[in-house]
Amino acid sequence: MKTNRAKKLKWIQLFSAVTILSLLFFILTRLDAQLDVQSLFESLRQIPAWSVALIFALQIVSQLLINIQWYQIAKSFGSPIGFFEMLNINAGAEIIHVFPAGHVGCDVYRAVQINCVGNITTEQSVSIVAIQKLFSLSSFFIISLISMSFFIRQVPWLQDTSLQLLLFGLLLFALLAIGCMFVIPHQMASYLRKKTEKKTSFSLVSKLRAFAITSLEHIIYLRKNTKLMARLIALALSIWLLFPLKLYLLAVQLMPEINILYISAATFLSYTVAMIPIFPSGLGGFEATMTGLLLLFGFAQSNALVISIVFRFATFWFVVGLSFVYMAVYKLVKKSTTNLPCESSSPHISPKSEPKSKV
């Protein structure tokens, strides 16, 4: 069984690699050999300073909204973790995001640190990560479906019915799988409880079931707390909607007639490719996809490259730099006030009392 799964994973990785390499080849064939650094700087000069400053400011707002989302979810589990403590944890996760397997590594880091400083059980800390991903991914797929439905109708080579069915089918399947956890959590939790009554020789299976039940029970709690549920949904949608807005603020400076729906599709398609675990943090795949789509929309070669580079810097490398600064300041402030037995910069478990779960 393990051999078959490993083979399937290799085939998926191979298919993903071929897809990204094809996008890179598409870009290289579209780029003019005469494109030089001077043309890139000319395109960069066309973007006003206020627009770039506003994008960086919006990115700071995005990071604060993301932190509020994590803070609210942790608080709903009864964790006393503070807003600035959570911001420190998220800063560390953003730095880990740079390295290979960053998508997984940053969430593992969050779970360990929330368990360490949040005074909750391991299952609850993992459930916090899972629930945040549920809200984030469900919003991501909803907005992706809306923007891509308009985009696909306008692209000639995407008019094939079978290809459209495949694209929408994959998005709808992912959305349906995530939506089930919000719509029928009682039934799913009951089914898993029955499964836990049966003994299994794999301890990992038992742990995964327990984690899934904890997550589902908390979703049931969130459904009863309608105000908190609405707040978390609004946060998730706001966070994702800010990304195409930032890209549009760049693109409209170089092509005033560009449709914001096209920009939204380019944003979410690029992030979809970035989620494929080939390159760390989607580096390479994200830029290739976005540049290729912008070329498809009619942008000049230098303009497409500049937009991709500036947007990626503002939404990724700028965040990593801010994270380093914040963690350094946070550590200095903590040292000047009190020595914590468990600092979020270096994970180790400290003795703590078991909190009462709200679910």
N, C-alpha and C positions, 0 to 999 in steps of 0.2 A: 504493500500500500504506500509506504513512504517513498519507494523508488518511483512509482507511478506519479505521485504528487510532485516529486522533484522534477520529473520529466516535463510535466504540464507547466510547472513554474518556469522552467528553462525555455519552453516554447513561447510562453507569454512574454518573457523578457526579450526573446529574440524578435518576436513580432513588434514589440514596442521599440526596440532599437532600430529595426528596419524602417518603421514609421518616421522616427525622428531623423534618421539619416536621409530619408527621402525628402523631408522638409528642408533639411540643410542643402541638399542637392538642388532643390527647387529654387532656393534663395540664391545660390551661387550661379545658377544658369540665368537668373533674372538680373543679377547685378552686372552693371557695365564695368568693363576692365578699366575704364578711365576714372572710375570713382576713386577719389583720393581724400586725404585728411582735410584739405581745404574746403571741399564741398560739404563735408560733415560739419565743419565749423560755421559755414555759411547758413546751413540749416539750423544750427543751434542758435545763431544770432537772431533768427526770425522769431524765436520763442521769447516773449517778454519776461523780464525778471520777476514781475509781480505774479505771473502765472506759475513759474517754478516755485516761488516762495509759498504760494497758496497750496500747491500740491504737497509740499513738505509739511505745512501746517495741518492739512487734512489727514496726512499720514499719522501725525501725532494724535489727532482726534481718533483715528481708527484704532491705534494702539490702546488708548484710554478706554474706548468702548469695549474692546476685546477684554481688557482687564476687568471692567465692570461686570461683563458677562461671567467670567471665571469666578469673580468675587461673589456674585449673587448665587451661583450654583453651589459653591462651597458653603456659603452661609445657610442655604436651604437644608444642608446636611447637618446643621448644628455646629459647624466648625467656627472657632473664634478667630480664625486667620484674618488679619487686617488687610485693608486695601493696598497699602504700600508694601506689605509682605508679599501679597499676591503679585504685585507689579515686579518685585524683585525676582520671584520665581519665573514669571513670564519672560523677563529679561534674560535670565540664564537659559531658558528654553530656546529663545531666538538665536543665541550664540551657538548652541548645540545644533540648531537647524542647518548651519553651514556645512557641517561634516557629513560624510557618507552615512546613509540610513538616518538622515536628519529628521525626516517626517516621523519615524517611529521613535527615535532617540529623544526628541524633545518632549513627546508625550509621556514616555517612560520617566524622564526627569521630572516632569510636572507631578506625576503620580507619587513618586518617591518623596518629593519635597512637600507636597500637600499632606501626605501621611506624616511626615516628620514634624512640620511646624503647625499643622492644622488640628492636631489632637483628635484624629478620627482613625478608624480602622483601615487596614490595607484595602479591603474590599470596597469601602466607601470612597477612598481616594481614587481608586481605579474607576469606580462608577462615575465620579465627578468628571473625569476625562472623557469617558464614554458618552455621557449625557451632553457635554459641551460639543462633542463631535456630531452627535445626532442633530442638535439645533443648527449647527454650522452647515453641515452637509445638506440637510433638508432645504435650508434657505438657498444654498448654492445651486442645487438641482432645480428648484422652482424657478429661480431667476434665469438659469441657463436655458431651460425649456422655452420660456417666454421670448428671450432675446434670439435664440437660435431658430425658432419657428419663423420669425421675420427674416432673418439672415438667409436661411436655406432657400426661401422662395426667390431671392434675388440673384443667386449664384447659378449660372447655367449648368455647370458640371455636377451640381447637386440635385438636379431635377429628376434623376432616376428614382422611380418609386421604391424599388427594393432598397436602395441606399438610404433613402429617407426613413423607410420603415426600420432599418437597422439602427440608425442614429437615434431616432426617437424611442425605439424599443429599449435600447440600452439605458437611456436617461430615465424613461418611465419605470423600468425594472428597478433601478437603483432608488428612485424616489418612492416606489411602492414598498420596497424592502424596509426602508427607513420609516416610512409612514405607518407601517404595521405596528411599530413599537409605540407610536402615539395613539393609534386608533384602538388596538386590541391588546393593551398591555396585560389586562387581567387574564385573558385566555392563554397568552404566551407564558406568563408566570406560572399559571396552574399546570400547563403542560410540562414545564421544566421541573416543577416540584415533584411531579409523578416520576419523572426520569431520575431524579436524585434518590428516590426510594430504591432504585435498582443499583446494586453494587457494581462498580467498575474497577478494573485493574489499573487504569490510568488516573493518577492523582491530578494531572493537568486538566482532564475533562471535568472532574468534580469541582475544581477551582473555577473553571470557566462558567460552569452552570451556576455556581454560587454568585459569581460576579454578575452574570446576566440577570439573575433573580433580583439581586440588590438594585440593579439599574432599573428594571421594570417596576419594582415596588416604588422606587422614587419617582418614576414617571407618573404612576398612579397618584402619588401624593401631589405632584405638580399640577395634574389635571384638576384636582380638588381646589388647589390654590390658584384660581383663575387669574388674579392680578399678577402674580409672579410669572405664571405661564405666558401671559400676554406680553409682559415686560421682556422676557427672554426671547420670545419670537421677534419682537420689534427690534431688539438689539442685534440679533443675528441677521435680519434683513438689512438693517441700517449699515452694518459692517460691510456686507458684500456689495451693497449699492454704491458705497463710496469709491470702490475700486474702478468701475467704469467711468464714474464722474471725474476721477483724477486723470484717467487716460484721455477722456474727452477734452479736458482743459488743455492738454498738450496738443492733441490732434487738431483741434479746431483752429489753433494758431497757424497751422501749416496748410489746412484745407478747410476753410470756413463752411463749405456746404456739406461736410461729412455728416452722415446720419448717426445719431447717438446709439441707435439700435445695433448698427454695424459695429460700433466701438464696444458695446456691451458683449456682443458675440465674440469679438476678438479677445476680449479680456477673459471671458470664462472658458473659451476653448484653450487659450494659452495656459490657464491654471489647471485645466483638466490634464493637459499633457505634462505639466510640471508635477502632477501627482504620481505619474508613472515612475516607479522606483528604479531608475537607470542611473541618473546623475544626481549628485547631492543637491537637495533643495530645488530640483528641477532646472539647475543651471545648464544652459545650452538648449534644452528642449523648449523652455519657456520663451527665450529670446528668438529661437528659430521659428516657432509657431507664430508669435506676434508679428515679427518682421514679414513673414510670408503672407499673412492675412492682410497686413497693411498694404503690401504691394498689390495684392488682389483687389483691394478697394480703390486702387489708382494713385496711391502715394508715390512720390518720387523716391528713388532708391536711398538717397542720403537722408531724406525726411523720415522714411520708415525706420532706418537704423537709429537715428537720433531719438525718435519717440520711444523705441523699445529700450534703448540704453538708459535714457533719463528716467523713464517710468520704473524700470527694474531697480535702478539705483535708489530712487525715492522710496519704493515699497519694500526693498530688501536690505541693501547695504547700509542705507541711512538708519534703518531700524537696528541693525546689528551694532553700528557705531554708538547709537543712543543707549543700547543695552549695556555696553561696556561702561559708559559714563555713569549710568544710573546705578549699576551694581557697585561701582567704586564709591560713589557718593553714599549710597545706602549703607555700605559696610563701615565707612568712616563715621557716619552718624550713629550707627549702632554701637560702635566701639566707644564713642564719646559719652554715650548714655548708660548702657549696661551691657554686660557680656551674656549673650543668650546661650543656653545649653545646647541648642540645635540651630545653627545658622543655615539659611537656605542656600548659601554658596557652596557648602560642602556637606552632602547628605550623610547623616548618621542618625540612627533611631535613638531617641531619648525616652526614658520612662514616662509614661503618661497614663492617666486614668481613662477608662473606656467610656466614651460619651454615649448618651442615649440617642438612639436613632429616631428620626421623625417618621420613619416609615415602618 
